Amino acid sequence: MNIESEMRHRLTAAFAPERLEVVNESHRHAGHSGDDGSGESHFAVLIRSAALAPLGRVARHRAVHQALGDLVGRIHALAIDAA
């Protein structure tokens, strides 16, 4: 399973989101710092979930990082828009 699919799976399992977008933006960073040539180095996540709504911004980001677990260490950059 590729990283994008695994991210979708883990975030869906953790938060049962009403809306989830996982976008691989690696192609936009080709040749830049952090580009490991895998095509799976930079991602953006938009997630809307009742489970995240009562949390503050930092707590939402921490919850997303926790749900993604070891995947966070396998990528260079992760932009999160969570509510």
A tleap script that builds the chain and sets N, CA, C and O, in Angstrom:
source leaprc.protein.ff14SB
mol = sequence {
  NMET ASN ILE GLU SER GLU MET ARG HIE ARG
  LEU THR ALA ALA PHE ALA PRO GLU ARG LEU
  GLU VAL VAL ASN GLU SER HIE ARG HIE ALA
  GLY HIE SER GLY ASP ASP GLY SER GLY GLU
  SER HIE PHE ALA VAL LEU ILE ARG SER ALA
  ALA LEU ALA PRO LEU GLY ARG VAL ALA ARG
  HIE ARG ALA VAL HIE GLN ALA LEU GLY ASP
  LEU VAL GLY ARG ILE HIE ALA LEU ALA ILE
  ASP ALA CALA
}
set mol.1.N position { 0.847 -1.171 0.000 }
set mol.1.CA position { 0.000 0.000 0.000 }
set mol.1.C position { 0.898 1.241 0.000 }
set mol.1.O position { 1.867 1.304 0.756 }
set mol.2.N position { 0.578 2.230 -0.846 }
set mol.2.CA position { 1.396 3.430 -0.871 }
set mol.2.C position { 1.058 4.325 0.329 }
set mol.2.O position { 0.068 4.096 1.024 }
set mol.3.N position { 1.883 5.336 0.560 }
set mol.3.CA position { 1.724 6.186 1.736 }
set mol.3.C position { 0.389 6.927 1.704 }
set mol.3.O position { -0.286 7.021 2.729 }
set mol.4.N position { 0.004 7.451 0.548 }
set mol.4.CA position { -1.269 8.179 0.449 }
set mol.4.C position { -2.446 7.287 0.864 }
set mol.4.O position { -3.304 7.719 1.634 }
set mol.5.N position { -2.492 6.079 0.374 }
set mol.5.CA position { -3.575 5.147 0.724 }
set mol.5.C position { -3.547 4.792 2.204 }
set mol.5.O position { -4.588 4.712 2.855 }
set mol.6.N position { -2.356 4.582 2.721 }
set mol.6.CA position { -2.225 4.244 4.138 }
set mol.6.C position { -2.660 5.413 5.020 }
set mol.6.O position { -3.279 5.207 6.064 }
set mol.7.N position { -2.340 6.638 4.604 }
set mol.7.CA position { -2.791 7.815 5.356 }
set mol.7.C position { -4.319 7.865 5.395 }
set mol.7.O position { -4.912 8.072 6.454 }
set mol.8.N position { -4.944 7.676 4.246 }
set mol.8.CA position { -6.410 7.656 4.167 }
set mol.8.C position { -6.999 6.606 5.113 }
set mol.8.O position { -7.941 6.875 5.859 }
set mol.9.N position { -6.433 5.434 5.061 }
set mol.9.CA position { -6.918 4.324 5.881 }
set mol.9.C position { -6.817 4.656 7.371 }
set mol.9.O position { -7.783 4.487 8.114 }
set mol.10.N position { -5.657 5.124 7.798 }
set mol.10.CA position { -5.442 5.412 9.225 }
set mol.10.C position { -6.307 6.572 9.713 }
set mol.10.O position { -6.858 6.507 10.812 }
set mol.11.N position { -6.433 7.624 8.917 }
set mol.11.CA position { -7.242 8.773 9.332 }
set mol.11.C position { -8.725 8.432 9.367 }
set mol.11.O position { -9.449 8.903 10.245 }
set mol.12.N position { -9.177 7.629 8.432 }
set mol.12.CA position { -10.573 7.190 8.430 }
set mol.12.C position { -10.859 6.329 9.652 }
set mol.12.O position { -11.890 6.498 10.302 }
set mol.13.N position { -9.961 5.415 9.969 }
set mol.13.CA position { -10.138 4.538 11.128 }
set mol.13.C position { -10.131 5.327 12.434 }
set mol.13.O position { -10.888 5.009 13.352 }
set mol.14.N position { -9.299 6.336 12.527 }
set mol.14.CA position { -9.151 7.089 13.775 }
set mol.14.C position { -10.263 8.108 13.993 }
set mol.14.O position { -10.675 8.332 15.131 }
set mol.15.N position { -10.759 8.734 12.912 }
set mol.15.CA position { -11.648 9.881 13.085 }
set mol.15.C position { -13.005 9.784 12.403 }
set mol.15.O position { -13.843 10.660 12.618 }
set mol.16.N position { -13.261 8.774 11.599 }
set mol.16.CA position { -14.523 8.656 10.852 }
set mol.16.C position { -14.926 10.020 10.286 }
set mol.16.O position { -15.999 10.533 10.604 }
set mol.17.N position { -14.067 10.605 9.449 }
set mol.17.CA position { -14.297 11.976 9.001 }
set mol.17.C position { -15.490 12.123 8.062 }
set mol.17.O position { -15.826 11.221 7.294 }
set mol.18.N position { -16.117 13.299 8.154 }
set mol.18.CA position { -17.170 13.657 7.211 }
set mol.18.C position { -16.554 14.042 5.869 }
set mol.18.O position { -17.161 13.864 4.813 }
set mol.19.N position { -15.340 14.571 5.937 }
set mol.19.CA position { -14.603 14.947 4.724 }
set mol.19.C position { -13.125 14.637 4.940 }
set mol.19.O position { -12.559 14.941 5.990 }
set mol.20.N position { -12.523 14.039 3.945 }
set mol.20.CA position { -11.102 13.725 4.014 }
set mol.20.C position { -10.496 13.849 2.624 }
set mol.20.O position { -10.952 13.221 1.668 }
set mol.21.N position { -9.460 14.671 2.535 }
set mol.21.CA position { -8.693 14.784 1.305 }
set mol.21.C position { -7.221 14.582 1.666 }
set mol.21.O position { -6.687 15.265 2.540 }
set mol.22.N position { -6.594 13.665 1.005 }
set mol.22.CA position { -5.155 13.443 1.151 }
set mol.22.C position { -4.558 13.671 -0.226 }
set mol.22.O position { -4.856 12.949 -1.177 }
set mol.23.N position { -3.710 14.689 -0.318 }
set mol.23.CA position { -3.154 15.070 -1.618 }
set mol.23.C position { -1.641 14.896 -1.596 }
set mol.23.O position { -0.948 15.450 -0.742 }
set mol.24.N position { -1.149 14.126 -2.538 }
set mol.24.CA position { 0.289 13.952 -2.699 }
set mol.24.C position { 0.800 15.138 -3.511 }
set mol.24.O position { 0.502 15.260 -4.699 }
set mol.25.N position { 1.569 16.009 -2.864 }
set mol.25.CA position { 2.111 17.200 -3.513 }
set mol.25.C position { 3.590 17.051 -3.852 }
set mol.25.O position { 4.265 18.041 -4.132 }
set mol.26.N position { 4.087 15.841 -3.829 }
set mol.26.CA position { 5.519 15.591 -4.028 }
set mol.26.C position { 6.022 16.121 -5.359 }
set mol.26.O position { 7.145 16.619 -5.444 }
set mol.27.N position { 5.214 16.019 -6.387 }
set mol.27.CA position { 5.639 16.483 -7.716 }
set mol.27.C position { 5.956 17.980 -7.731 }
set mol.27.O position { 6.752 18.439 -8.550 }
set mol.28.N position { 5.338 18.737 -6.832 }
set mol.28.CA position { 5.568 20.180 -6.752 }
set mol.28.C position { 6.909 20.512 -6.086 }
set mol.28.O position { 7.359 21.657 -6.121 }
set mol.29.N position { 7.536 19.508 -5.485 }
set mol.29.CA position { 8.774 19.722 -4.737 }
set mol.29.C position { 9.951 18.936 -5.312 }
set mol.29.O position { 10.990 18.802 -4.666 }
set mol.30.N position { 9.784 18.428 -6.508 }
set mol.30.CA position { 10.855 17.648 -7.139 }
set mol.30.C position { 12.131 18.478 -7.224 }
set mol.30.O position { 12.118 19.612 -7.704 }
set mol.31.N position { 13.218 17.903 -6.756 }
set mol.31.CA position { 14.509 18.566 -6.785 }
set mol.31.C position { 14.759 19.494 -5.608 }
set mol.31.O position { 15.864 20.013 -5.453 }
set mol.32.N position { 13.747 19.708 -4.780 }
set mol.32.CA position { 13.908 20.571 -3.604 }
set mol.32.C position { 14.426 19.763 -2.417 }
set mol.32.O position { 14.492 18.535 -2.461 }
set mol.33.N position { 14.781 20.464 -1.385 }
set mol.33.CA position { 15.203 19.811 -0.142 }
set mol.33.C position { 14.084 18.904 0.359 }
set mol.33.O position { 12.917 19.295 0.371 }
set mol.34.N position { 14.437 17.725 0.758 }
set mol.34.CA position { 13.447 16.785 1.276 }
set mol.34.C position { 12.872 15.855 0.228 }
set mol.34.O position { 12.210 14.877 0.573 }
set mol.35.N position { 13.108 16.137 -1.038 }
set mol.35.CA position { 12.638 15.248 -2.102 }
set mol.35.C position { 13.582 14.063 -2.175 }
set mol.35.O position { 14.743 14.199 -2.559 }
set mol.36.N position { 13.069 12.897 -1.802 }
set mol.36.CA position { 13.916 11.702 -1.801 }
set mol.36.C position { 13.806 10.909 -3.096 }
set mol.36.O position { 14.399 9.837 -3.224 }
set mol.37.N position { 13.053 11.431 -4.050 }
set mol.37.CA position { 12.898 10.758 -5.337 }
set mol.37.C position { 11.839 9.668 -5.346 }
set mol.37.O position { 11.604 9.047 -6.383 }
set mol.38.N position { 11.198 9.424 -4.213 }
set mol.38.CA position { 10.196 8.358 -4.119 }
set mol.38.C position { 8.840 8.774 -4.690 }
set mol.38.O position { 8.010 7.925 -5.016 }
set mol.39.N position { 8.624 10.074 -4.808 }
set mol.39.CA position { 7.309 10.558 -5.227 }
set mol.39.C position { 6.312 10.541 -4.082 }
set mol.39.O position { 5.118 10.751 -4.298 }
set mol.40.N position { 6.787 10.293 -2.865 }
set mol.40.CA position { 5.925 10.249 -1.683 }
set mol.40.C position { 6.602 10.966 -0.512 }
set mol.40.O position { 6.829 10.381 0.547 }
set mol.41.N position { 6.918 12.243 -0.728 }
set mol.41.CA position { 7.640 12.982 0.304 }
set mol.41.C position { 6.863 14.162 0.887 }
set mol.41.O position { 7.146 14.587 2.007 }
set mol.42.N position { 5.893 14.695 0.152 }
set mol.42.CA position { 5.158 15.885 0.574 }
set mol.42.C position { 3.651 15.640 0.418 }
set mol.42.O position { 3.180 15.256 -0.652 }
set mol.43.N position { 2.909 15.870 1.505 }
set mol.43.CA position { 1.470 15.630 1.490 }
set mol.43.C position { 0.714 16.775 2.145 }
set mol.43.O position { 1.246 17.497 2.988 }
set mol.44.N position { -0.539 16.920 1.737 }
set mol.44.CA position { -1.461 17.853 2.374 }
set mol.44.C position { -2.710 17.064 2.763 }
set mol.44.O position { -3.214 16.255 1.984 }
set mol.45.N position { -3.199 17.309 3.972 }
set mol.45.CA position { -4.392 16.630 4.473 }
set mol.45.C position { -5.426 17.676 4.867 }
set mol.45.O position { -5.129 18.613 5.608 }
set mol.46.N position { -6.626 17.505 4.368 }
set mol.46.CA position { -7.770 18.284 4.822 }
set mol.46.C position { -8.717 17.276 5.454 }
set mol.46.O position { -9.122 16.309 4.809 }
set mol.47.N position { -9.069 17.500 6.713 }
set mol.47.CA position { -9.933 16.563 7.418 }
set mol.47.C position { -10.966 17.324 8.239 }
set mol.47.O position { -10.641 18.287 8.934 }
set mol.48.N position { -12.201 16.882 8.149 }
set mol.48.CA position { -13.296 17.425 8.938 }
set mol.48.C position { -13.936 16.253 9.679 }
set mol.48.O position { -14.424 15.301 9.069 }
set mol.49.N position { -13.923 16.346 11.005 }
set mol.49.CA position { -14.434 15.250 11.821 }
set mol.49.C position { -14.992 15.796 13.128 }
set mol.49.O position { -14.419 16.705 13.729 }
set mol.50.N position { -16.103 15.237 13.556 }
set mol.50.CA position { -16.684 15.611 14.848 }
set mol.50.C position { -15.708 15.299 15.980 }
set mol.50.O position { -15.721 15.971 17.011 }
set mol.51.N position { -14.875 14.299 15.797 }
set mol.51.CA position { -13.902 13.927 16.822 }
set mol.51.C position { -12.832 15.000 17.012 }
set mol.51.O position { -12.275 15.130 18.102 }
set mol.52.N position { -12.542 15.764 15.970 }
set mol.52.CA position { -11.516 16.798 16.049 }
set mol.52.C position { -12.077 18.181 16.374 }
set mol.52.O position { -11.354 19.048 16.864 }
set mol.53.N position { -13.351 18.383 16.103 }
set mol.53.CA position { -13.969 19.704 16.232 }
set mol.53.C position { -13.780 20.366 17.596 }
set mol.53.O position { -13.516 21.568 17.637 }
set mol.54.N position { -13.900 19.645 18.713 }
set mol.54.CA position { -13.772 20.330 20.003 }
set mol.54.C position { -12.333 20.646 20.412 }
set mol.54.O position { -12.112 21.340 21.404 }
set mol.55.N position { -11.368 20.151 19.669 }
set mol.55.CA position { -9.963 20.346 20.020 }
set mol.55.C position { -9.433 21.665 19.463 }
set mol.55.O position { -9.934 22.167 18.457 }
set mol.56.N position { -8.434 22.212 20.112 }
set mol.56.CA position { -7.731 23.381 19.594 }
set mol.56.C position { -6.848 22.981 18.427 }
set mol.56.O position { -6.649 21.794 18.166 }
set mol.57.N position { -6.321 23.972 17.729 }
set mol.57.CA position { -5.530 23.717 16.522 }
set mol.57.C position { -4.330 22.810 16.787 }
set mol.57.O position { -4.100 21.860 16.039 }
set mol.58.N position { -3.575 23.085 17.823 }
set mol.58.CA position { -2.390 22.274 18.122 }
set mol.58.C position { -2.801 20.847 18.494 }
set mol.58.O position { -2.158 19.889 18.064 }
set mol.59.N position { -3.855 20.697 19.282 }
set mol.59.CA position { -4.329 19.361 19.668 }
set mol.59.C position { -4.831 18.579 18.455 }
set mol.59.O position { -4.631 17.366 18.382 }
set mol.60.N position { -5.479 19.254 17.505 }
set mol.60.CA position { -5.928 18.571 16.277 }
set mol.60.C position { -4.718 18.058 15.490 }
set mol.60.O position { -4.718 16.925 15.009 }
set mol.61.N position { -3.698 18.895 15.364 }
set mol.61.CA position { -2.495 18.479 14.631 }
set mol.61.C position { -1.811 17.307 15.336 }
set mol.61.O position { -1.364 16.361 14.688 }
set mol.62.N position { -1.735 17.374 16.639 }
set mol.62.CA position { -1.132 16.258 17.389 }
set mol.62.C position { -1.931 14.977 17.197 }
set mol.62.O position { -1.349 13.902 17.050 }
set mol.63.N position { -3.261 15.080 17.197 }
set mol.63.CA position { -4.106 13.903 17.013 }
set mol.63.C position { -3.895 13.289 15.626 }
set mol.63.O position { -3.838 12.068 15.484 }
set mol.64.N position { -3.782 14.132 14.624 }
set mol.64.CA position { -3.528 13.634 13.260 }
set mol.64.C position { -2.166 12.949 13.202 }
set mol.64.O position { -2.040 11.861 12.639 }
set mol.65.N position { -1.154 13.577 13.777 }
set mol.65.CA position { 0.188 12.965 13.802 }
set mol.65.C position { 0.153 11.620 14.525 }
set mol.65.O position { 0.766 10.652 14.074 }
set mol.66.N position { -0.557 11.562 15.632 }
set mol.66.CA position { -0.644 10.304 16.387 }
set mol.66.C position { -1.334 9.226 15.560 }
set mol.66.O position { -0.887 8.079 15.543 }
set mol.67.N position { -2.406 9.579 14.883 }
set mol.67.CA position { -3.127 8.600 14.056 }
set mol.67.C position { -2.257 8.095 12.905 }
set mol.67.O position { -2.345 6.927 12.526 }
set mol.68.N position { -1.425 8.965 12.355 }
set mol.68.CA position { -0.561 8.567 11.235 }
set mol.68.C position { 0.646 7.763 11.696 }
set mol.68.O position { 1.233 7.015 10.915 }
set mol.69.N position { 1.015 7.916 12.954 }
set mol.69.CA position { 2.091 7.116 13.535 }
set mol.69.C position { 3.388 7.199 12.760 }
set mol.69.O position { 3.877 8.294 12.483 }
set mol.70.N position { 3.951 6.057 12.407 }
set mol.70.CA position { 5.257 5.981 11.755 }
set mol.70.C position { 5.290 6.599 10.368 }
set mol.70.O position { 6.371 6.866 9.844 }
set mol.71.N position { 4.127 6.835 9.756 }
set mol.71.CA position { 4.120 7.452 8.425 }
set mol.71.C position { 4.714 8.856 8.453 }
set mol.71.O position { 5.328 9.295 7.481 }
set mol.72.N position { 4.533 9.553 9.563 }
set mol.72.CA position { 5.057 10.915 9.676 }
set mol.72.C position { 6.578 10.917 9.523 }
set mol.72.O position { 7.139 11.841 8.934 }
set mol.73.N position { 7.229 9.920 10.034 }
set mol.73.CA position { 8.678 9.821 9.921 }
set mol.73.C position { 9.158 9.385 8.547 }
set mol.73.O position { 10.347 9.476 8.244 }
set mol.74.N position { 8.235 8.911 7.713 }
set mol.74.CA position { 8.614 8.433 6.382 }
set mol.74.C position { 8.446 9.495 5.303 }
set mol.74.O position { 8.804 9.265 4.148 }
set mol.75.N position { 7.904 10.661 5.669 }
set mol.75.CA position { 7.709 11.736 4.701 }
set mol.75.C position { 8.480 12.968 5.154 }
set mol.75.O position { 8.917 13.056 6.301 }
set mol.76.N position { 8.640 13.911 4.245 }
set mol.76.CA position { 9.381 15.133 4.566 }
set mol.76.C position { 8.465 16.238 5.079 }
set mol.76.O position { 8.831 16.960 6.006 }
set mol.77.N position { 7.262 16.381 4.479 }
set mol.77.CA position { 6.398 17.502 4.836 }
set mol.77.C position { 4.935 17.071 4.842 }
set mol.77.O position { 4.493 16.272 4.017 }
set mol.78.N position { 4.198 17.631 5.807 }
set mol.78.CA position { 2.770 17.349 5.926 }
set mol.78.C position { 2.050 18.634 6.304 }
set mol.78.O position { 2.255 19.173 7.392 }
set mol.79.N position { 1.212 19.118 5.408 }
set mol.79.CA position { 0.368 20.281 5.685 }
set mol.79.C position { -0.973 19.752 6.173 }
set mol.79.O position { -1.567 18.877 5.543 }
set mol.80.N position { -1.449 20.283 7.295 }
set mol.80.CA position { -2.701 19.785 7.883 }
set mol.80.C position { -3.703 20.921 8.017 }
set mol.80.O position { -3.401 21.972 8.581 }
set mol.81.N position { -4.897 20.691 7.491 }
set mol.81.CA position { -6.046 21.580 7.692 }
set mol.81.C position { -7.099 20.710 8.357 }
set mol.81.O position { -7.776 19.925 7.694 }
set mol.82.N position { -7.233 20.854 9.665 }
set mol.82.CA position { -8.114 19.958 10.435 }
set mol.82.C position { -9.131 20.774 11.223 }
set mol.82.O position { -8.818 21.824 11.785 }
set mol.83.N position { -10.343 20.263 11.247 }
set mol.83.CA position { -11.395 20.882 12.057 }
set mol.83.C position { -12.426 19.818 12.406 }
set mol.83.O position { -13.409 20.111 13.087 }
savepdb mol mol.pdb
quit
